[in-house]
């Protein structure tokens, strides 16, 4: 242990570099004008909730917050449920064109988001889906499906099919066997995948910026609006960063264990 | 009991249902190994078709026309492959492609080695390991937009944390402050640095997961042989880790190639066009100059590049795992 001091030094240094920028922006969110106007970084100041009050009561940012929660939760639920069956089919059945299908599913994630923006925009406009929660949920479900299918295919391959077959010999239907035998074994991997999908949907920015304006606007575009003007109020930026990241960090802290165990299962399966 | 009965077709329960439902189940149900996988995949394929293939074909159509969103009075005419030719002859395109390649190669290379190094350090039983791991993972968990905003703030002229403290150091040597984001020679490197900051934790996570799965026996054998740590790393760890490495590198390469938020928020492609990567070039063409047709052509060229790259990676992955089995 004593000879490991340099390991701790390196690790601590990385932790500091990774954490300080975020910490500083978060601190800024609690600063008042005198602390902001000193012309140099201030580390000690008397905190105030002024910026939060401004965002919540004058800019009604909780509306965007609510949109983000509804859209990411729904998109996660739908993409994992739908993608799970697709991954199962690819992993379990040997049908002609299987490899092509699985590669094609993945190519849907290779498209630069900006590339399909204009067609999607025109289509959404025609169907009246612009700036609606339904439209965004549909879009995010589609965006995350390739990732879900790709992750879960590997995990399904890990579970021997004879488990299901023996359940079916005992009289279960296919669906009962799937629900009682395969699904519980898949749970760590499914939750790890769902956590990733949740984070990706929460963070999505490009489509949210161009496809929502007032009704369905999510947090990321709302926050950008308060922070790229030339005379940006840094404490408002800080407060906005706290609002968008706090749920996420809480979420990752709670699910850290599932994330790592699910991930390692997947890597082993390939 | 026949095999068909054992998996739920023609059992007592099913007999109570109307005959047509029974025949439906026989035709599309789990017992039909040819059709059933397609039934399972149908929802996914439908959604991907509506939200992936259809916009793609639409983009393909737009790229063959002459659509300028700000000039709806222009006659829409078929132009064949002319838009693609325009893109390939545009020096801006080659400039953007060069920047994107530099960005991707440099960022992914550094991220990989840093991530692997960190993962190896964490393989030792570190005290407070799980707490430290959380701190290391913070940048990856932040929304890319937030990471970009944070670093815009850090490099803000005058009061930004990095600008201010590096200014103190340069003052000591009688130099003027470094213009991180406004000097065309450094701006791209600063963006690469931020990408490395943001995504090394991802590599770290993937490499940790890979390392946790390595078998013990080769290491025990190496210990008996008295191989050096360096040699063990090159001849055992790295080759065994290959599948995990390839997955992590494919994902990261694809994403670095499409980098968008970071550049939009921090430099908007500037100063001049010093950080105009492909995605920024594409957005400028489509959403600032409203040249929808040229933008569609650019995006299709970009997509082809990414598909070819991933295809090569996936081939590599397959052949390697086949050899291992």
Interface residues (C-beta under 8 A of the other chain):
Chain A: X1 X4 X7 X8 X10 X11 X12 X14 X15 X17 X18 X19 X20 X21 X22 X24 X25 X28 X39 X40 X41 X82 X83 X85 X86 X88 X89 X90 X92 X93 X95 X98 X101 X103 X105 X106 X107 X108 X109 X110 X111 X112 X113 X114 X115 X116 X117 X118 X119 X120 X122 X123 X138 X139 X141 X142 X143 X145 X146 X149 X168 X169 X171 X172 X173 X174 X175 X176 X199 X202 X203 X205 X206 X210 X220 X223 X224 X227 X228 X234 X237 X241 X244 X245 X248 X249 X252 X253 X256 X260 X263 X264 X266 X267 X268 X270
Chain B: X6 X7 X8 X11 X29 X30 X33 X34 X36 X37 X38 X40 X41 X43 X44 X45 X47 X48 X50 X51 X52 X54 X55 X56 X58 X59 X62 X69 X118 X121 X122 X124 X126 X127 X130 X132 X134 X135 X136 X137 X138 X139 X141 X142 X143 X144 X145 X146 X149 X150 X151 X153 X154 X158 X159 X161 X164 X165 X197 X201 X205 X206 X208 X209 X210 X212 X213 X243 X244 X247 X254 X258 X260 X261 X265 X278 X279 X282 X283 X286 X287 X292 X295 X296 X299 X300 X302 X303 X306 X307 X310 X311 X314 X317 X321
